[in-house]
Amino acid sequence: MVNRDLLPDGAAVGSDRIDDRAPRKSLASAGFGSPGEDVTVRRIDLNDALIRHPQSTFVMRAAGEAMAGAGISNGDVLLVDRALTPEHGHVVIAALEGELTCRRLHQQHGLMKLQAAGPGHADMVAGEGAQLEVWGVVTTVIKTLVG
Amino acid sequence: MLALVDANNMYVSCERVFAPRLTGRPVVVLSSNDGACIARSNEAKELGIEMAQPWFQVKHLVRSAGLIAVSANFELYSDMSARMMAVAGRFAPRQQIYSIDECFLDFDGVRGDLVAIGRQLRAAVLREVGLPTSIGFAATKTLAKLANHVGKTAERRPGSYPACLAQVCSFGALDPTDLDAVFGATDVGAVWGVGRRIGAKLREQGVKTVLEFVRADAATIRKQFSVVLEKTLLELRGTSCLDMSDVDDAPTARQQILVSRSFGKAITDPAGIIEAVSEFASRAAEKLRHQDSAAGAVGVFFTTSPFRPNDRQHSVNVTRPLVRPTADTRLLVATAVHAARREFRAGFNYAKAGVILLDLQPASQHQGELDLCSSDEGCTPAAKDRTALMAAMDVLNRRFGRDSVRIGSATLASHDTDVRSWATRQERRSPRYTTRWDEMPVVKA
């Protein structure tokens, strides 16, 4: 039973502030303690920093250079959020003819199309016989420089 | 008012989220040994493929009808389930996760148009997670299940019910005449807890539809069938007999076994999580043996409380396939503990944990194999002994290094071993898109 309303108050005290409930060193211990020993601080967590909606965020890898003009290269890791409403100008993942594809969304004057950010790729226009469905919005690109 | 939220063809729908080419095509998901169809897309159902039908019987449809078969990918389904449940849980004050693809929501005290709320919920799960769901609203669990069935059928078979009941169906919104019409158009076998055998017996006695069943005499039903079926009848009349807070209060054998609990006090150390996970796995194993099943995979989850926004949030949800199905407490506990130990991260206030046993099959289908501890008499040590055994193991591992002692390490589905043993048996498994860094979806750019 996931009885969320029964989670007692005070069940999970804590915040992003320094945790004063951390175990303290016994006063009887000899020698110099490390000044940091009786407090715990929280290191930056990339999940917290980069993912606004954990339930709807998915991690994907780009294959190809068609989005190089948008800063996305072959092998880059993308964070894709399905909870965001796709807007004109967003880089999105779309389901195109059965394949997940990364493109920039052009959505103006009732016209919806997907554009590559690089030469040599034709626009894909909705309604021209092609099934076009936006899967999610790319929020973040992660580039690994030194593996 | 209760709601049952249920993902349509859950396993197939999970596969389709990451492989859009599967959309609109007949797809089946095969059990862990690739032996039987455990999920079917609507298109596969239209081909006449039955639930649990052996693969060899339908294999020819690959050529003749374009059937696509994939092996079960429980890691993926389990993670998608966690996402779906989190979204659905936002809409009601109380949620009971009933299985990997369904949860009950209690809307007691919620004002407003529930059908409209249901449509918003359905749209949110579809948009945010990618899974299509059906939702049934009614006064009792059995009625909510039936409303869900009606909503699903109305969508899949246009004309079977009024179109306005498709996807989101509320019995509470129907007047008595319309509800009778729905009951009259529904086979009694569709009722939760009736099933094939009891359904046949009821039909012999002239009770063919839900309407005829609802009008049957309760005392006679109890005498000729059971108290359980009488409860089902009372539930259909609107009298609640199944406890909202008890997952096991169900009229039929379960396809997954889930044991979970919110902690009275947040758990912050690995020992606490491991203790909880051990206990849940033991209880789940007992339930498993009680219904004479064996599990093919073990899922473990623990999470912080989303209702404590000042806490940093962290959720773990992992599923470990077993090399062969088992009902052995020690094996199940070891697998769950191993997974929990691997995934634990310090610095979080964990508020809830659980263990889910998946890929259940009859224990009698066990492979003939020398297993010194497969009988119930031999492998149900008293709880005390088991705890002592686990404790001893932990002490040894602490002293001599992690994993010095493992229970049945040859059969433990660890991260290292499952890759090899699993790959050979699951030839068609899709990547574990959301739980493995090196298996994330690749998009054309």
Chai-1 contact restraints between the chains, C-beta under 6 A:
chainA,res_idxA,chainB,res_idxB,connection_type,confidence,min_distance_angstrom,max_distance_angstrom,comment,restraint_id
A,M1,B,Q96,contact,1.0,0.0,6.0,A-B,restraint_1
A,M1,B,S245,contact,1.0,0.0,6.0,A-B,restraint_2
A,V2,B,Q95,contact,1.0,0.0,6.0,A-B,restraint_3
A,V2,B,I97,contact,1.0,0.0,6.0,A-B,restraint_4
A,N3,B,S262,contact,1.0,0.0,6.0,A-B,restraint_5
A,D5,B,P93,contact,1.0,0.0,6.0,A-B,restraint_6
A,D5,B,R94,contact,1.0,0.0,6.0,A-B,restraint_7
A,L7,B,S262,contact,1.0,0.0,6.0,A-B,restraint_8
A,L7,B,S305,contact,1.0,0.0,6.0,A-B,restraint_9
A,L7,B,A351,contact,1.0,0.0,6.0,A-B,restraint_10
A,P8,B,G264,contact,1.0,0.0,6.0,A-B,restraint_11
A,A11,B,K265,contact,1.0,0.0,6.0,A-B,restraint_12
A,A11,B,A266,contact,1.0,0.0,6.0,A-B,restraint_13
A,A12,B,A266,contact,1.0,0.0,6.0,A-B,restraint_14
A,A12,B,S305,contact,1.0,0.0,6.0,A-B,restraint_15
A,A12,B,R308,contact,1.0,0.0,6.0,A-B,restraint_16
A,A12,B,D311,contact,1.0,0.0,6.0,A-B,restraint_17
A,A12,B,N349,contact,1.0,0.0,6.0,A-B,restraint_18
A,A12,B,A351,contact,1.0,0.0,6.0,A-B,restraint_19
A,G14,B,D311,contact,1.0,0.0,6.0,A-B,restraint_20
A,G14,B,N349,contact,1.0,0.0,6.0,A-B,restraint_21
A,S15,B,N310,contact,1.0,0.0,6.0,A-B,restraint_22
A,Q55,B,R83,contact,1.0,0.0,6.0,A-B,restraint_23
A,Q55,B,A86,contact,1.0,0.0,6.0,A-B,restraint_24
A,Q55,B,V87,contact,1.0,0.0,6.0,A-B,restraint_25
A,S56,B,E128,contact,1.0,0.0,6.0,A-B,restraint_26
A,V59,B,M440,contact,1.0,0.0,6.0,A-B,restraint_27
A,M60,B,M440,contact,1.0,0.0,6.0,A-B,restraint_28
A,M60,B,P441,contact,1.0,0.0,6.0,A-B,restraint_29
A,M60,B,V443,contact,1.0,0.0,6.0,A-B,restraint_30
A,R61,B,M440,contact,1.0,0.0,6.0,A-B,restraint_31
A,R61,B,V442,contact,1.0,0.0,6.0,A-B,restraint_32
A,A62,B,V443,contact,1.0,0.0,6.0,A-B,restraint_33
A,A62,B,A445,contact,1.0,0.0,6.0,A-B,restraint_34
A,A63,B,V442,contact,1.0,0.0,6.0,A-B,restraint_35
A,G64,B,K444,contact,1.0,0.0,6.0,A-B,restraint_36
A,G64,B,A445,contact,1.0,0.0,6.0,A-B,restraint_37
A,A66,B,A445,contact,1.0,0.0,6.0,A-B,restraint_38
A,M67,B,A445,contact,1.0,0.0,6.0,A-B,restraint_39
A,I72,B,A445,contact,1.0,0.0,6.0,A-B,restraint_40
A,R82,B,E128,contact,1.0,0.0,6.0,A-B,restraint_41
A,A83,B,E128,contact,1.0,0.0,6.0,A-B,restraint_42
A,I93,B,V443,contact,1.0,0.0,6.0,A-B,restraint_43
A,A95,B,P20,contact,1.0,0.0,6.0,A-B,restraint_44
A,G98,B,P20,contact,1.0,0.0,6.0,A-B,restraint_45
A,G98,B,R21,contact,1.0,0.0,6.0,A-B,restraint_46
A,E99,B,K444,contact,1.0,0.0,6.0,A-B,restraint_47
A,L100,B,V443,contact,1.0,0.0,6.0,A-B,restraint_48
A,T101,B,K444,contact,1.0,0.0,6.0,A-B,restraint_49
A,C102,B,V443,contact,1.0,0.0,6.0,A-B,restraint_50
A,C102,B,A445,contact,1.0,0.0,6.0,A-B,restraint_51
